[in-house]
Structures are given as structure tokens and as C-alpha cells.
Amino acid sequence: MDLLTPAAALASVLWGAAAGTLVPRAAYRLSVRPEEPWRDTCPAGHPLTGPAGGWLGPARCVPCASGAPARPLRTDASAAADAPGGPGHGAVPVGDAGDPGGAGAVYGPSLLAPLVTAAACLLAALATGARPELAVWLLCIPVGVLLAVVDGAVHRLPDRLTLPLAAAVTVLLGLAALLPGAGGSWSGALLGGAGLGTVYFLLFLLNPGGLGFGDVKLAVPLGAALGWYGWAVLLAGAFAGFLLGALYGLGLLALRRADRRTGIPFGPFMLAGAFLGLLAGALTVP
């Protein structure tokens, strides 16, 4: 394996830290219930503006950072009741309107997301070395962290992330396979994505209450990434995800914080298991 230079390893860490700082804002905007629109204001009512329609930027908007007063928000119910003399005359409390879905998403700067993203990028860089697929892993890791945060907050894996991720992993690995020094197989990636996606789809049909269809969609890019290094890595990464999820569930039961009917977000464990599989697969490539 061609080892990375210290400068390349440092660049991977800096990339992960920079990309990780963008996770909290995007996670806040995406952490809503399926029937609700994406958030476009902060909890204080200030519009979230900036690059990419306000999706990219720090977790604290400019007005909040400058100490601007909160802007009262109006919901449909408050607007109807805000007629002169109406029972709801006046502004809706900002704290209630700022989280209309009650989803419990966190808004504000966070050190955890940049640290986790930077650490994952460094581990991927050290395991993969100077091979072309490293660029694919570095681009996809921040999206994986974002998916884990959103799923942990609202038990949802948005199509806005899973479907582009599936396309990106497939196309980018195809390009990586054309470059010298590639450590995997594009055909293996295609079969891995189709195979793991099919397995999760069958599990969804057998137990739709225990597995969300977002997990089925996430299985496609994870299967493609794992299949790049072969079937053994695919099986190991998929099994690791189930094992981590089972251990978490058993821990909740042991602590009496859940029962057998309690739903848990499975996406973070799928992502963690796949990441462990990727590290193992990258390390086994000559």
C-alpha cells in the first residue's frame, strides 16, 4: 500500500474538520417530520441565507451571531387567529415556532461533528493510502455524518441525501476504477450496491415496522462502497452494522430506557458498520 505523506494526511484532517462544521446547519434544516417542509429559519426566526440557498454555512446565522433580536414567527394557525379581536391575537412565541415539528434538532455550533468527521477522514486516509478511491471516501464521509445526525434526531434518512449519495458513490467509484492504483473493482461495487439494497428491501417487506425504507435506500451506496473491496468486506460491513445496532438495543433494554417495541435509528449503525468494513477492506489491499 502506498502510504500518504504527512501533508496529505493533514489535508484529509483539515478537509474533514471544515466539512464537519457545515453539518450542524444542514442537520437542523433536515431534521423535520416527513410531512413538514425543510426548515428555512433559525429558532429566532431569522432566514437562513448563504451559499446553496442557505444550506451551506455555520450553525449560527449572522443575525444571531450579531445579537439581533428574535423575529416572531407566524404559523398557519396563528395567522388565522390573528384577526383583530381574535383569540390568538399577537405573535406566536419564538421558541414554539422555531421548532414547529417538535423534532428536537439542535441548532448552534458543535465541536462533535467536526471532530468525528475529521477523525473519520484521517482513519480513511491512513487505511486507504494514496489510492484514487480515497477521494471518494473523503467526499462521502461528511454526508454520512450528516445522515447519522439527522437519523439520530428524527429517525429519518432524507431522500435528498440518500439518493444523490447512491449516485455519487457509483459514478465516482467508476471514475476511480479508471485510474492507476485503484484498490477495488467497479463491477464489485455495482453488484454490492444491488445486493445489499435487495437484502434490505426484503427485510423491509418482511418487517416494515422494524426497518424504514430510508434504510433500504441507504443500503445501496453502502453496499457499493463495501462491494468495491469484495464480497467478504461487504458481508463484514453489513454484519457489523447489525451487530452494533443489536448491542445498542440490548444496552437500552438493560438500562430500562426502552422496550422491545421501541424504535431506534438504524442508519447510524449501518454507517458505522460500513465504515469499519471499509477500513478493513482498505487495509487488506496489497
N, C-alpha and C positions, 0 to 999 in steps of 0.2 A: 504493500500500500504506500502510495506517495504521501508523505506527511505534509501537513500545512506548515508554512513558515509562521513564525510568531506574529508577523504583521497581518497575515491572512486570518489567523485565529482571533487577533484583536479586532479586526474588521468585522468578523462574524458576531463578536460580542456587542460591538457598538451598534451594528445593524439591529440585533435583537432588542437592545435597550431602547433604541429610537423607535422601532416599530411597536414595542410594548407600551410606550407612552400614549399611543393612539388608541389602544384597546379600550380603556375605560369609557371614553365618549361614545364610541361605536356600540359598546355593550349596553350603555344606558339607553341609547336610542332604540336598540333592537329588543330590549327586554320588556316586551309587552305581550299581552294575551293574543292568540291568533286572530280574534275578531277586531282588534284595535289597530289603528294606524301607527306607524313608527313615530316616536317622539320627535318633535321639531323645536321644542323649547326646553330650557333648563327648569328645575323646580321653582325658580324665582320668576318664571315667565318670560325670560329673555330669549329671543330667537337664536338658535344655534346656527351661526353663519361660519363661512370659511371655505377652504378648498373642497371640491367634490360635493357641493351642495350642503356643506356643513358637517359632512361625515368625518372628515379628517381635521384633527385639531386637538388641543389639550383638553383635559377633562373638565376644566373650569373655563366658562365662557368669559369673554373680555369684560362685559359689564359687571359680572360677579367679581372678577379679579380686581376691578377698579372701585368696587364698593357701591355700585349703582343700586338704587332701591328696587325692590321687587315690583314686578308688574302684575297686577291682579289678572287672573285668567278667567275666561268665561266658557263654561261648558254649555251644551245644548239645553240642559235642564235649567241652568242659571239664567240663560238668555231668555227662556220662555217665562221665567218667574220674575224677570227684572222689569216688568212693566210698572208704570207709576202706580204705587199703592199695592203692588203685588206682594205675596208673602215672602218672595226671595229677593226683594229689592236690595241692591248692594252687590258688592263683589264677592266672588267665591274665595274662601281662604286659600292663600297661595300654596300652603302645604298640602291641601287636599287636591287641588287642581294640578299640582306639579307631578303627581303620581296617580293619574286617573285610573290606571289599571290596578293599582294596589299591588304591583308586581314585586316591590321591594328591591328594585335595581339601585345600585349605588352610583351616585353622581359626585364626582370630585377626583382629585389627583390620587394616585395609588402607586406605591412602590412595588407591590406584589407582581402586577402584570409585567412591568419592565424587567424585574429580576427573573421571573420564570421564563420569559421569552428569551432573555439574554443567555440564561443558563442552558436552555434547550438548544439554542443556536450554537453555543460553544460545544456542547456534547455532540451534536450532529456533525459539526466541522471536524472535531478530533477523531470521531469514528469513521467518517467518510473519507477524509483526506482530500487531496487535490484531484477529485474526480468530478466530472461535469454534473452528476446528479445532485451534488451539494447545493448548487444554485437553486434547484427545485425545492429541496428541503428548507432552505433558508427563506424562500418566498412563502412557503406554505405554513411554516411554524406559527407566525403571528395570527394567521387565520384560524389555526387550530386552537390557539389560546383564547381567541375571541369566542369561538364556538363553545368552548368549555365554560367560559364565564357566563354566556347567555343561557346555556342549558342549565347550569347550576342555579341561575336566578329564577327562571320561569319554566323550566322543563320544556324547552323548545329549541329546535335546531332549524333556524330560518332557511327557506329555500334560497334566499338572497345570498347566502354563504355556501350552502352545501352544493348547489348545482354548479355555480362557477368554479368551486374548488374541484369538483369531479372533472370538469372540462379542462381546467388548468393543469392538473396533475397528469392527465392523459396526454395532452398536447406537449407539455414541457418535457415529460419523460421521453416522448417520441423524438424531440429535438436533441435531448441529451444522448440518446442511443446513436445518433449520427456522428457524435464527436468522439475523437480518440480517447481511450482510457475509461470509457463508461464501464461501470461495475455491475450492470444488470441487463435485463432483457425487456424490450418494449412489448414483445408478444406475451411475456410473462405478466407484465403489468396489465395488459388488456384482459387476459384470462383471469388474473387475480381480482380485478375490479368487478368483472361479470360474475365470478364465482362467489365472492363474499357478498355481493349485493343480492344474489339469488338466495343464498343461505339465510340472510336476514329477512328477505321477503317471505320466505317460507315460515320462518319463526314468527313473523308478524301475522301471517294468516292463521297459524296455529294458536297464537295467544296475542290478539290485538290489544288486550288490556295491559299486557306486561311489556310491550315493546311499541314504541312510537314509529310512525312512518318516516319521521325525520332521521331516526337511527338507520333505517333501510337506505336512505339516500346518502347518509354519511359513510356507510359501509363501502360504497363504490369507490370514492377516492382513497380511502384507507386500504382497501383491497388492492387497488392499482399500485400504491406505493409499496406495500409489502410484497406483492407479486413480482415487482421489479427484481427482487433478490431471490425469488424462487418459492416453491410451494412450502418448503419447510419453514421458511421465515413467515409466510402468510399464516400457516397454522399456528405458529408460536405467538405471533402478534395478536391474532384473533382470540386464542385461548387466554392470553394474558389479560385482555380486556374483560372477558367473562370472569376470570378469577378475581381481578381487582374489584369488579362490581359486586361479586358474591361476598368477598371479605368485608366490603363496606356495609352491605346489607346485614350481614351477621353481626358486625360491630354495633349497628344501630339497634338490632334486636337485643343484644346482650346488655346494652345500656338502657334498654326500655325506652328508647326515643322513637321507636317505630314498631309496627306490627307487620304481619305477612301481607297485608293489603296496602301498605304504604308504598306509594310510588317514589322511585329515586331517579334522578337524571343519569342516564346510562352513557350519554355522549362523552363526558369527561373520562370515563373508564375505557371506552373504546379508543379514544385519542391517546391516552396514556399507554395502553397496551400496544397500540400500533407503533408508538414512538419507541418503546422498548424493543419491539421486533425490528424496527429499522436500525437501531443501534447495533443489535446483534447481527443483523444481516450485513451491514456495512463493515463490521469488524471481521467477518469471515471471508470477505472478498480478498483474493490474493493481491 
